[in-house]
């Protein structure tokens, strides 16, 4: 597997051919369930065992159903390593088999880490924003004014969704929901892992 150097914003070009990582049957079943749920605005969880490929499954689904249809995605997490993992998975999955309607898409990665961007630089042309909840909370007005206010539809992904009940997550989720409710559809999805103890 090739590694990807993370830069804070840019363009991901769609490559020809099939995405190199083929999904397992449990991941394809999860995508079928997400497709069924996505027939209208929804809230839900993608729950797979630890190491079951939640990030890859979510990325395949959101590329095909949102980015490919020119809809926006906001992916939030609590650690910059999770942000880098999401971006790397996006880059390594940007293939024509998932993205037949676009030639590429713009991303921005936001956190307090020196290699990431800050909320003041959010642009309405960003297709996917991958951000730490703390950085977005500190620059919430920029997210709402520069991005959310220009959207017809958005998918909000909460990585490690068990953290979503924390005050800092609730503040962010509620602000996006309230800032968006007058505009269009908000789809909320979370990634949750199950740990098995043997």
C-alpha positions, 0 to 999 in steps of 0.5 A: 500500500502506498502512503500519502503525504497530508497537506492541509487542502487541495484537489483529489483527482479521480483515477481511472479504473477500480478502487484498489481496496476491494470491500469484504462482504460485511462491508458491502452489507453495511453499504446496502443498509446505508443505501436503504437508510439514505433514501431520505434525510437520516441519522444512523450509525455504521457499526463494525468490529474493531479493525472491520474497516469502518473508515474504508466502508464509510469512504466508499459509500460517501464517495459514491453517494455524496461526492459523486453527486456533488454533495458536501461532506463534513467529517469530524473527529477528536484526534488528528490521527483520525483526520489523517486516516480519513484523508488517506483513505479518501485519496486511496479510494478516489477511482472512477469505479466510485466517482463516475460523475466528477473528475475530482474534489476539493478537500480541507483538513482542519485541526490544531496540528501544524500541518493542518489548516484553520477554520478561517480558510474554509471555502464554499468550494470545499467538497469535504471538510475533515476536521477536529471538533475542537478546531471547528468549535473555535472557528464555528462562525467561519464554518457556518458562514463560509460553508454551511450557509451555501449548501443544499445538502450535507453529510455529517460524519462523526468518527468515533461516534461514542464521543458524540454525546460530549458537550463539544460535539453536541455544540458543533452538531447542533450549530450545524443542524440549526444553521442548516435546517432552513436550507436543506437536508442534513444527513448525520452518520456516525462510525462506531466500533465494537470491541470483542473481549475473548 
